[in-house]
Amino acid sequence: MPMSQPRPCGLANRFVQCAAPAVIGAGFAMFALGANAQLAPNQTLGFGNDRIVTFTYQQNFDCVDEPLLDLDFNGRKAQSDPHEMQTPICQVITEPGHDPAGGDIRHTAHLYVLVPMFGHDTNAADAMPCPDGGRPGELCGPDLGKALIAFFGFVPEAWKTRPSVSTQCPDASNGTPGTCTMHASSVDLSVLLGALGKTADPPTQPIFVPTPNHSHVVDNSRVNAGAIWWEVRPVLVMDPADWPAADGSSGITSSTAMDAAEEAGRAVEVGSNFFLFFSSQLAAHAMHH
């Protein structure tokens, strides 16, 4: 499968403050609770071909670092920097040449992670805390909220403790913000923020934040797939009208709908060095709209 191209240039022009999305209907909320109750601890829901799919994770995530990369921006290539090997750096936009199995990334399956980058909340205290305290220097809680407001003018739904839209992560078993089964609990936004003109470009250090609230989409041809490595490709969704309903009845629930939103400038897709290992199966309660 050919790799879709990341588009970091011009991202700043696509971040617009949107009106608050409508409150999710009671029926959608009940559906989400019912669907999540059926999931095993190592499962999440996703969308594909306008249907609901179930992902079953067989091992932990991997954020690939390669010998010639410098993910911590200290001027030392990874091959000569033992410190860089001591903590996973899951970096948005940065892509390695290979997936964790050593395969050419151009042939690696794509997991599109929808991130709700719209909102209107200007209360810094509404930003999510770090799961289990986070890592040293990670932006969390009010400090995260203040940074997001400085960057975007508001706290996106992606990093609110209680988002006003339904998402498939955080972890359905406990609802802890910034968590999802077998996922990394923090991501580095430094390259993304640099591309947006919000921070230094090139970056001088990682900017770690909790993993955002998000939902998942797979290519239409991969709704039923065995356990394989998938490249996480964040899709920044700017229009609340594109956000998928919990029951999959509206919004971006297929790669076709996602591509249309990107073409219209309402969403931006980028790459990452973040990979997940899971199988995908059309859910028993899947519907088609």
N, C-alpha and C positions, 0 to 999 in steps of 0.2 A: 504494500500500500504506500503510495507516495506521501511524503510528509507535507502537511499544509504549512505554509510559511508564516512565522511570527511577524507581527507588524508593530514594532515598538515605536516607529517614527509617527509623529502626529497624534500620539495618544492623548496628550494634554487637551487637545481640542475636542476630544470625545467625552471628557468627564463633565457632565452637566448635573446640576442639582435638580432632582425630579420631585414631583409632588408625592406625598405619602401614598403608598398603595392602599387599596381598600382592605378592610379587615377581612380575613379569610372566613368564609362561611362555616357555620357549625357543621354542615355535612362534610366538608373537606377536612376539618379538624378531626371529626370522628373517624373518617376513613384513615387518616394518617396514624391515629392511635391504634386502630385495629390492625393495619398493615405492619406497624413496627412491633406489635405484640407477637406477631408470628415469626419474627426474625430471630435467628440464633445469634449469640453474642458476637460471632465473627462474620456477620452479614450486614449489608446495607441495601437500600433500594436505589434504583437508578431509572433512567428513561432511555428508550431506544425505539426508533420506528413508530413513535407515537404510542408506545405501550410502556407499562411498568416492568422492569426487570429486577432480578435479585442477584446481588454480587455476593459470592462466598470467598472470603480471603483465606489463603492457605499458609501464608508466611508474612513476615514483617515487610514494611516499606523499604526502599533503598533510594538514597539521594546520591547519585553517581558523581564521584570526583575522579578526574583523570590526571595523569602525570603533569601535563602542561597547563592545567588550570590553576587559578589562584583565587579560590572562592572566598577567602578571608581578607584579600586585598592588602596583604602585608609585604608584597614585593617578592615573595618566595614561591616558586612553583610547588605544586602539591608534592611532586616527586622528591623534593628536598625539604619538606616542611612537616615534621612529625606532629606538630601542634594542630595542623589542619585536619589530621586524621582522627582527632580525639572526640569530635562531635559532628553529627550530621549537619550539613549546611544545605538546606532545601531551598534553592534559589529560583525565583521566578524570572523568566526570559532566558537565562543561561541554559544552553543545551549541550550535553556531551555528544560525542560521535557514536556512542554505543549504549545499549541498554544493559541492565545488570547481568544478563546472560552472555554478553559479548556480541550480540547481534547488532547489525547496522541499524541505527535509530530510524532511518528512513523506512524501514520495514516493520517497526514496532507498532502495535495497536495503540490507538489513542483513547484515553479517557478524558472527556471534556468536563472540566469542573466549573460549573456555573457559580459565579461569585456576585452577589447582589451589591453593586457599587452605587446604588441610588439611596436617597434618604433626605431627611430634613432636620434630624435631631442635632441640636447644638449643645447638648448637656454632656460634658466630658465624662461624667460619672456613669453614663450608660454604656460605656465601652467595656468589653469583657475582661475579666481578670485572667492571669496566666493559670493554666491547668497545673495543679501541684506546685505552684510557686514559680514555674518557668525556669529559664536559664539565665545566668548572669547578664545583666544589661538588656534583657528583653523588655520591650514596651508593653505594658499591661495596665488595665484599669484606667483611672483618670489620666495617667501620663500618656497612655495610648490614645485616649479620647482627645486630649489637647493636641497631640501630634496630628491626628487625623483631621481635626478641625482646621489646623494650620495648613495642612496639605490640600484639603478638598472643600473646606468651608462647612463641613458637617461630619457626623459620625455615620459612615455607610452602614446599612443593615448587615453587611458582612461581618462587622466586628461589634455588633451590639449584643449584650448579654441576653436580651429578650427581643429578638428581631420580630418585626411585624409581618414577615412573610414565612411561609412554611419551607423548611429545608430538610434535606436527607441526612445531613450531618450538622450538629454534633451527634455524638454517640447516643443512639436512641435508648440505651439501657439506663443511662443516668442523666442525660441532658446536659452534661457539663460542657460549658462553652469551650471551644478550641480543641475538642476531642472528637475522634471517630475511630472505630476499630481498626487496628493495624496501620493507622496513618501516623505521620509525624504530627507532633503537637505544636510545632512552630515553623514558620517560614521566613525566609529572608527577602524583604522587599526592596533592598538597596538598588538593584539594577533597574527595577521597574520605576521606582521613584526618580532615579536619575534620568531615565528616558522621558519621564513626564516633566522634567525640569524642576522638580520639587526639592532635590538634593544634588550633591556633587555628581557630575558625570564626566569621567568614570567615578564610581564610588570609592570611598576611602576606607570603609568598614561595613560589615553586614548590619542590617537593620532588622532584627528579629521581632516578630509579632506573633501572637497566637494564630493557629490555623483558622481561617475564616469560616463562618457559616457558609455552607454550600450545598448544591445538588449536583447530580451526575448525569451525563449523557454519553452513550456509546454510538458508534456508527451503526446505521440501519442494518448492515450485514453482520453485525457482531452481537445481536441480542442473545444468541445462544452460542457461547464460546467456552472452550475448556480453560483450565487454569493456565494463564500466561502472564507475562509482564506487559503492563500498559504504561505508556508515558502519560503523565498528568499534564494536560494542556489547559491552563486557566482561561476561562472566558469571562471577561469583565462585562457584566450586564448592566447597562445604564438606564434602561427604561423599565419601570415596574410592570408595564403591560406585557412584557416578554417573559416575566418570571413564571415558571411552571406551577400550576395548581398542584396541591398534594395528591389529588387523584389522577393527575395527568390529563385532565379534560381541557386544559388551555395552556398557553405559553410555549416555551421552548422544550419540547419533549422528543425531538429528533434532531439528527445532524442536519437534515434539510432545513428545518425551521431555524436552527442555529446559524447556518450559512446565510440565510436570508436576512437575519438580524445584523450579521456582520456586514453584509453588502450594503445595508441601509445605514450603517454607522451607529447602530444602537448597541452594538456589542463589539468587543475587541478580543481576539484570540492571541495568546502568546504561548511560548514553549516553557519548559522547565527541565531541571535535572532530577525531578521527582518521579519515582516509579512505584506502582502498586502491583501486587501479584494476586489475582483472583479469577474465578470463573464467573460467567454471566449466564443467567437462565431466565427466559420469559416467565414472569411470575404467574402463579395459578390464578390470581385475581386480576390479571392484566386486562386493560380495556383499550379500545382503539377509538380515536375521535377524528 
